[in-house]
């Protein structure tokens, strides 16, 4: 069950993930479940490969809800497949990427601790984009909590 505007509520994560759009102009689109200074929880969908980048302010916990592809952190030589049911964990300032998408939709449940500000994304190659290219925020299932 999803209780709008209740950050302590119960959330139907699969329903919220399914409500994310089929297409986006950005690499990702997300919807927040909770958003607090100490941490945030959100679902996000990946639409295309995500170049090497990092976040300065938060550690990330990514649970794969659906889809398959490859992910690396720290070094491109560490590229490995991901699949539903896997958890990917890394600290702030860890360079990471999603170079290949094999099966769609690619959906993650993300926990960021502390909260990741929307502009906290730095691409190794500035030509790859910025925060506005990276994520369409709070789409799909109504307003954020």
C-alpha positions, 0 to 999 in steps of 0.5 A: 500500500502507498500512503501519499505524503507519509514518510513513515508509510508503507510503499508498494515499491513494484507499483511505484516502479511500474508507474515510471514512464517508458521513456525519458530524455534523461538517463534515469527517472526516479520517484521518492518514497522518503526524503530526509537529511539522514537518508532517502529512499526512491525507485528509479528506472534506467533508460540508457547506459550511464557513464562513469560518475560519482556522488560526493555526499552519500553512500548508495545501496541499490537493489535490483528490482528488474532488468539486466545489464552490467555495472562497475564501480571503482574500475571499469575492469570490475564490470559485472552483470546485475540481475533482479534480487542483487544488492549493489553497495558503494561509498560516496566518491566511488566512481561507478557506471552502468555501461550495458543494458540487456533486459528492460525495464531496468528498475532499482530501489535506492537508499542514499545515506545521507540524502543525495541532493539532486545536483550531487552527480559528477561525471568523469567526462563533463561532456557526458552531462550534468544533473539535468541530463542525469535524472528526471526527478519525482515522476510517475506516481504523484508527489514526493513525500 
